[in-house]
Amino acid sequence: MLNIDVDEYRAYLEKTGLEEDKYTNMELLAVATAREMPDGSFAFVGTGLPLMAAMLAQHMHAPDMTIILEAGTVGPKIEHIPLSVADPRAAYQASTLSTLADAFGTIANRGYCTLGVLGAAECDKYGNLNSTSIGGYWPAGVSETGKGPEVRLTGSGGANSIASVADKIIAMMVHEKRRMPEKVEYLTTPSGMRGPRGETRYDYGLYRGGDLVVITDLCKMKPDPETGILYMTEIYPDIDPEYVKENTGWELDVSRAKVLEPPTSEELMILRMKVDPDRIYLGRKSRRKD
């Protein structure tokens, strides 16, 4: 274990109101994602929750995982969680500080992207992600309705490119019905099969990838090998499967799910004291009506 003072940890728990043997859904999300990240992988990691999970994985079981940030940083050992992929804190002990063109042209497009870790605003039943807009795409002046989008999001960034060339994609989501529609409003990123037979990623010329796991703050989901539709593979401790179904926009198959192994005390301690002690991301809460 990393050198963490037990008395400091206890003081931290008292200050934050957390308990040593209990955990939040966001902490479960981080732990579940980190466990999916293998040592030795070349991982393109997005800002926020994905980067938090990657830091935990490096501290726990994947010290030789190479983190790649789309701004051009390769191989950092991050000590303080960055707020963006261009944050200087993301460059600590990096082997290369280059450019976006190098990250995608020299690394990803040459086949050196074994894992992509992405977030999004929406994820549909085929694992398509939307990080572009909600309530339409076109601005008011050229839209058919005369109205622009309700919300203009951050856009693809490198998400589409990463999902198109990575061997495996991990999509991290807060599990709310509004974020889990049957069909995304805008297809930013085809991280799963994209659609039914005849409309799959392979039918559209994406011959690599398709290995997807969607990890939310309630469960894990993977595409069914036959239909490509996401089904539940693991559910978090003390979560009712019916509650997950109520917060999903399609008829989610929960019959094959097993219960996730709870976070260990070591995982929680490192996550809280080393990865996100200020709870910038761990402090987020869902808008679900419990």
Protein Blocks (a to p, Z undefined) as FASTA:
>chain_A
ZZddfklmmmmmmmnopafkbccfklmmmmmmmmmpcghiacdddehjlmmmmmmmmmmm
mmmbccddfklpghiacfbdcfbfklmklmgopabdcdfklmmmmmmmnopafbccdddf
bdcfkopacfkbgeijbdfklmmnopacfbdcebjmlmmmmmmmgmbdcddddddfklmc
fbdfbdfbacbnopaehiamklnopagghiacdddfkbccdddfklopacdfbdcehiaf
klmmmmpcbdcdfklpccdddddfklmmmmmmmmmmnommmmpccfbdZZ
